[in-house]
Amino acid sequence: MRTLGAFATYLLVNNLGLSPLLGIPLAFILGAVVGALVQAVIISRTAGRPELDVLMVTYALSIAALGLFSQAFGGDFRSYSQGPSGTLDIGGVVVGWRSLTVLLVCLAFGAATMFVMQRAKIGIALRALAQNRDSAAACGIDVRRAELMAFSLAVGLAAAAGSLVSLIGTVTPNVGHEWVLDAFVVVVLGGMGSIGGAIIVAIGLGLIHSFASFLLDDSWAKILTYVLLYAALLVRPQGLLGRADA
């Protein structure tokens, strides 16, 4: 769905001449609608099945989507120059406004997600559902509606992330797959189910990538990322802010 958000933003800018910042909410809404349809038609049929089955279904859908985008747009690299420009000097460190915009929007999305999950009724329902589906249903939670909303919001956030990626990178059908492994590392190191942990680890990994790429090269940045993952799994397998099983 990151690919969907990236291409939606690119087409908005390239074909309509609008600001790429408008592509962020557009990508979120578009992704949420597509996510709701996919969940209702396909994902809902895997309810109660082993988690590996669900994983394989979603992975198959991502491969199918990659093929569709490749057929529709080809494999060319696309980019645009519209949007925030220039740099900001922070204590001698020069930061591009595009990168800073992406960081601020991501922090806003993270804060909003944490608020919904911890304070809103739907967030509490989703947390109960994640812990035990049958118990949540027994407590009166509409499981199907909650699962539909959870998947829809997740896909919407993924599409918005793709829109942000288009601001600082190139747009290709493979743009979503390029970030899957990094996302996996962030989730594992941050702690499964911990949004705050994921945000902290994502910022930390971003800094590691930047310094490693500058001092060494991109390949070493990847190597350091997975060395850190391996070490963290040995020392604290539940992640930074995750809870150890009782």
MOBEL-V130119 format. One record per helix or strand. SS is the DSSP state (h for helix, s for strand). FROM is the first residue (numbers start at 1). TO is the last residue. Records with the same first field share a line. If there is no record, write none. Layout:
SS->FROM-TO ; FROM-TO
//
This chain:
h->2-16 ; 22-41 ; 43-46 ; 51-73 ; 97-119 ; 121-131 ; 133-138 ; 143-168 ; 177-190 ; 195-215 ; 218-235
s->78-78 ; 87-90 ; 93-96 ; 171-171
//
